Every structure is written in structure tokens, then in C-alpha cells.
């Protein structure tokens, strides 16, 4: 696992200090991996221990949800006259309005809608112009693009990042 740390640069470090820092870093990395592995094993053991019970509970909840939903849909006119929810000793059930969304009418599609919008409600048609940075970056070495980059006011830069990869203990 590559670890990247960006930190304040200190001047005048000796070779011994560098070697000691690398040793501390590698030891901390190894211990960190050891702890994470132990945590992962313990979590997996707990998940296995409760897996069957959680599955049964999930199935039971789904069955109960379906029954309650069917009852409320069948009796919607009587139960939800004044409010969108009903309370019971064990909780609240009800209907919420979802997030508003647009759907095309039967037989329509968004291309037809776009054409109609252009004619009747042009303020509701988006037109965005922006540099295709990904294409410029991908084609930066092409003969027709490379010489024009500076001319249009763009340069390609790559930051150099320092990293440490500790050796794995055998």
C-alpha cells in the first residue's frame, strides 16, 4: 500500500536521521496493517456469528412491511382522510410524497420535448460551453494540439509527490 504524506520540509537532515525515520515509518506501517487485519478478522467473525439471525430478521421485516403496506393501500380512503400517516402502539405508517421529477407522456421522448422547449420555452434549454480539459490532456502530444497549448494560454503540469513504500516483513 503506497502511503503519501505531504508535510513541512525540514532542512539539514542527516543520513542517520533519514534511516531512523524510514525504520520508524516501516514499523508503524507494519503495525497498522497488523491491527487492521485483526479488526477485519474480528468483524468477519461477528458478521458470521449473526449472519443467519440478521437474514431471518430482514426477511421478517420485509414480510411485515409488505403486509402493512397492502393493508394501508387497501384502506387508504378510510385511514388517510385527514393525515398522510397513522400512528399505532408500535410505530407510524404512512405515505410520503417522493421527490418531484419529470417524465415524458406516453409516446413522447426527451428529444421531442427538447424541440418543443426550443420553440416555446427557450429559457429552459441548457447550453453550456466549457473547455474539454480531458481531451486537451489526452491529445497534448498530437501535432495539431501541442504547439497551440501555450498560444491559447494552457500548460500541462505534473506535481512530483514524495512517497514511501515499506518492505513487507517476511
C-alpha positions, 0 to 999 in steps of 0.5 A, a space after each residue: 500500500 503506497 502511503 503519501 504524506 505531504 508535510 513541512 520540509 525540514 532542512 539539514 537532515 542527516 543520513 542517520 536521521 533519514 534511516 531512523 525515520 524510514 525504520 520508524 515509518 516501516 514499523 508503524 506501517 507494519 503495525 497498522 496493517 497488523 491491527 487492521 487485519 485483526 479488526 477485519 478478522 474480528 468483524 468477519 467473525 461477528 458478521 458470521 456469528 449473526 449472519 443467519 439471525 440478521 437474514 431471518 430478521 430482514 426477511 421478517 421485516 420485509 414480510 411485515 412491511 409488505 403486509 402493512 403496506 397492502 393493508 394501508 393501500 387497501 384502506 387508504 380512503 378510510 385511514 388517510 382522510 385527514 393525515 398522510 400517516 397513522 400512528 399505532 402502539 408500535 410505530 407510524 405508517 404512512 405515505 410520503 410524497 417522493 421527490 418531484 421529477 419529470 417524465 415524458 407522456 406516453 409516446 413522447 421522448 426527451 428529444 421531442 420535448 427538447 424541440 418543443 422547449 426550443 420553440 416555446 420555452 427557450 429559457 429552459 434549454 441548457 447550453 453550456 460551453 466549457 473547455 474539454 480539459 480531458 481531451 486537451 490532456 489526452 491529445 497534448 502530444 498530437 501535432 495539431 494540439 501541442 504547439 497551440 497549448 501555450 498560444 491559447 494560454 494552457 500548460 500541462 503540469 505534473 506535481 512530483 509527490 514524495 512517497 514511501 513504500 515499506 518492505 513487507 516483513 517476511 
